[in-house]
Amino acid sequence: MSSTTTQRTNATGKPIVIGVADMAVSKDPKAELITHALGSCIGVTIYDPTTHVGGMLHFMLPNSKINADKAESNPYMFADIGIPKLFQAAYELGATKENLIVCAAGGAEVLADGGHFKIGSRNRTILRKIFWKNNILLTADDTGGTISRTLHLSLADGTVSVRTKGQGQVLWPI
């Protein structure tokens, strides 16, 4: 279930964990956002370096039309309504579209279903379609494949990193 639609910070200095079908946006430059278990799910980060507004979404499925009740109760479960909500929440905190650095990770084919559902592939397709329709450039991504990922965003400087099987890499800045 969704736990946030606006700024949340963690006074303990620990990262703010974005769960599955969850989203967080903050303008606290000390904030660190992290999400785990990005298999077929996709994590999207956005960051405005001029305002230090950043956010992260962890969506599970491409299209909310498959279940209107779930879409109503948890819009962050679905790319088609979760992605616009992420951007809107960031704009409400002062981010501007022109300044945004947008990254994504996940969208793997981790289920042993013989390729029938292809959820990772469908998630990657809708992500790109939504961005294309809204004239948003994906700055960097680590999507596809067959392995799960952890995604991290630091609002101090916008660094986006991904961990896979204990190995880390910085997506942005390059």
C-alpha positions as a printed NumPy array, in Angstrom:
array([[  0.   ,   0.   ,   0.   ],
       [  1.051,   3.536,  -0.649],
       [  2.468,   5.394,   2.295],
       [  3.267,   8.8  ,   0.879],
       [  2.446,  11.33 ,  -1.757],
       [  4.501,  14.24 ,  -0.45 ],
       [  7.723,  15.048,   1.318],
       [  8.883,  12.67 ,   3.988],
       [ 12.204,  12.718,   5.753],
       [ 13.949,  10.426,   8.139],
       [ 15.37 ,  12.151,  11.22 ],
       [ 17.562,   9.144,  12.03 ],
       [ 19.734,   9.74 ,   8.999],
       [ 18.784,   6.37 ,   7.537],
       [ 17.533,   6.163,   3.957],
       [ 13.82 ,   6.506,   3.281],
       [ 12.716,   3.121,   1.962],
       [ 10.247,   3.168,  -0.896],
       [  8.323,  -0.085,  -0.826],
       [  6.741,  -1.941,  -3.697],
       [  3.934,   0.182,  -5.194],
       [  5.114,   3.222,  -3.231],
       [  6.434,   6.709,  -3.929],
       [  8.234,   9.443,  -2.006],
       [  9.266,  12.983,  -2.912],
       [ 11.416,  15.294,  -0.802],
       [ 13.286,  18.584,  -0.958],
       [ 15.503,  17.804,   2.021],
       [ 19.084,  17.756,   0.666],
       [ 20.011,  15.275,   3.415],
       [ 17.415,  12.763,   2.221],
       [ 18.414,   9.429,   0.726],
       [ 15.769,   7.384,  -1.104],
       [ 16.138,   3.658,  -1.712],
       [ 14.033,   0.838,  -3.083],
       [ 14.798,  -2.861,  -3.128],
       [ 13.69 ,  -5.899,  -5.125],
       [ 13.286,  -4.312,  -8.54 ],
       [ 12.702,  -7.473, -10.528],
       [ 10.028,  -6.963, -13.169],
       [  9.033,  -3.798, -11.273],
       [ 10.661,  -0.51 , -12.265],
       [ 12.068,   2.19 , -10.034],
       [ 12.013,   5.728, -11.409],
       [ 14.03 ,   8.571,  -9.895],
       [ 13.661,  12.247, -10.66 ],
       [ 15.919,  15.018,  -9.405],
       [ 16.037,  18.787,  -9.915],
       [ 19.595,  19.966,  -9.173],
       [ 18.55 ,  23.615,  -8.741],
       [ 15.942,  22.966,  -6.031],
       [ 17.263,  19.634,  -4.663],
       [ 13.776,  18.195,  -5.112],
       [ 13.905,  14.505,  -5.805],
       [ 11.599,  11.556,  -5.808],
       [ 11.315,   7.863,  -6.405],
       [  8.519,   5.57 ,  -7.566],
       [  8.482,   1.758,  -7.422],
       [  5.739,   0.548,  -9.788],
       [  4.717,  -3.052, -10.424],
       [  2.488,  -3.134, -13.493],
       [  2.132,  -1.119, -16.679],
       [ -1.566,  -0.367, -16.916],
       [ -4.164,   0.489, -14.276],
       [ -7.045,  -0.583, -16.513],
       [ -6.556,  -4.199, -15.413],
       [ -7.929,  -3.434, -11.941],
       [ -9.782,  -0.174, -11.296],
       [-10.199,  -0.906,  -7.568],
       [ -6.471,  -1.422,  -7.022],
       [ -5.713,   1.643,  -9.137],
       [ -8.023,   3.697,  -6.941],
       [ -6.58 ,   2.398,  -3.665],
       [ -2.916,   2.409,  -4.772],
       [ -2.09 ,   4.374,  -7.922],
       [  1.657,   3.814,  -7.396],
       [  1.195,   0.181,  -8.334],
       [  0.747,   1.181, -11.979],
       [  3.059,   3.054, -14.37 ],
       [  0.311,   4.879, -16.24 ],
       [ -0.926,   6.729, -13.145],
       [  2.054,   6.428, -10.769],
       [  4.568,   8.149, -13.054],
       [  2.429,  11.283, -13.548],
       [  1.796,  11.414,  -9.775],
       [  5.564,  11.27 ,  -9.101],
       [  6.208,  14.212, -11.421],
       [  3.266,  16.217, -10.074],
       [  4.424,  15.749,  -6.472],
       [  7.917,  16.958,  -7.429],
       [  6.48 ,  20.006,  -9.228],
       [  4.465,  20.844,  -6.093],
       [  7.737,  20.994,  -4.131],
       [  9.335,  23.343,  -6.68 ],
       [ 10.941,  21.079,  -9.298],
       [ 10.705,  22.134, -12.923],
       [ 10.397,  19.748, -15.858],
       [ 13.265,  21.393, -17.759],
       [ 15.731,  20.721, -14.932],
       [ 14.804,  17.13 , -14.145],
       [ 17.315,  14.316, -14.308],
       [ 15.318,  11.12 , -14.811],
       [ 16.688,   7.617, -14.25 ],
       [ 15.161,   4.138, -14.121],
       [ 16.13 ,   0.622, -13.071],
       [ 14.448,  -2.774, -13.065],
       [ 12.103,  -4.215, -15.648],
       [ 13.823,  -7.602, -15.667],
       [ 12.268, -10.917, -16.664],
       [ 12.743, -12.737, -13.368],
       [  9.69 , -15.022, -13.395],
       [ 10.055, -18.547, -14.729],
       [  6.828, -18.299, -16.718],
       [  8.209, -19.232, -20.104],
       [  7.91 , -15.609, -21.22 ],
       [  4.112, -15.618, -21.217],
       [  3.498, -12.485, -19.165],
       [  6.655, -10.494, -19.992],
       [  5.869,  -8.003, -17.223],
       [  9.374,  -6.542, -17.208],
       [  9.256,  -5.922, -20.947],
       [  5.755,  -4.439, -20.743],
       [  6.88 ,  -2.164, -17.89 ],
       [  9.872,  -0.954, -19.903],
       [  7.666,  -0.28 , -22.929],
       [  5.083,   1.781, -21.028],
       [  7.805,   3.749, -19.24 ],
       [  9.321,   4.822, -22.54 ],
       [  5.907,   5.479, -24.084],
       [  4.848,   7.751, -21.196],
       [  8.152,   9.634, -21.332],
       [  7.997,   9.984, -25.128],
       [  4.417,  11.313, -25.032],
       [  5.397,  13.861, -22.382],
       [  8.692,  14.915, -23.981],
       [ 10.769,  13.6  , -21.076],
       [ 14.263,  12.3  , -21.664],
       [ 15.52 ,   9.312, -19.712],
       [ 18.967,  10.451, -18.566],
       [ 20.199,   6.973, -17.616],
       [ 18.795,   3.523, -17.014],
       [ 19.677,   0.008, -15.982],
       [ 16.708,  -2.016, -17.194],
       [ 16.037,  -5.432, -18.657],
       [ 17.993,  -8.602, -18.148],
       [ 17.057, -11.281, -15.638],
       [ 18.314,  -9.994, -12.28 ],
       [ 16.82 ,  -7.944,  -9.46 ],
       [ 18.196,  -4.527,  -8.508],
       [ 18.297,  -1.997,  -5.665],
       [ 18.001,   1.684,  -6.622],
       [ 19.328,   4.62 ,  -4.554],
       [ 18.957,   8.413,  -4.922],
       [ 20.876,  11.   ,  -2.868],
       [ 19.187,  14.406,  -2.788],
       [ 22.442,  16.101,  -1.712],
       [ 23.817,  15.902,  -5.243],
       [ 21.376,  13.764,  -7.251],
       [ 23.617,  10.712,  -7.425],
       [ 21.662,   7.688,  -8.625],
       [ 23.187,   4.266,  -8.08 ],
       [ 22.128,   0.672,  -8.649],
       [ 23.205,  -2.496,  -6.834],
       [ 22.928,  -5.896,  -8.438],
       [ 24.172,  -9.052,  -6.743],
       [ 26.327,  -6.998,  -4.387],
       [ 27.934,  -4.969,  -7.178],
       [ 27.221,  -1.254,  -7.392],
       [ 27.331,   1.196, -10.252],
       [ 26.548,   4.893, -10.542],
       [ 23.921,   5.701, -13.176],
       [ 24.155,   9.457, -12.731],
       [ 26.289,  11.481, -12.87 ],
       [ 28.245,   9.62 , -15.487]])
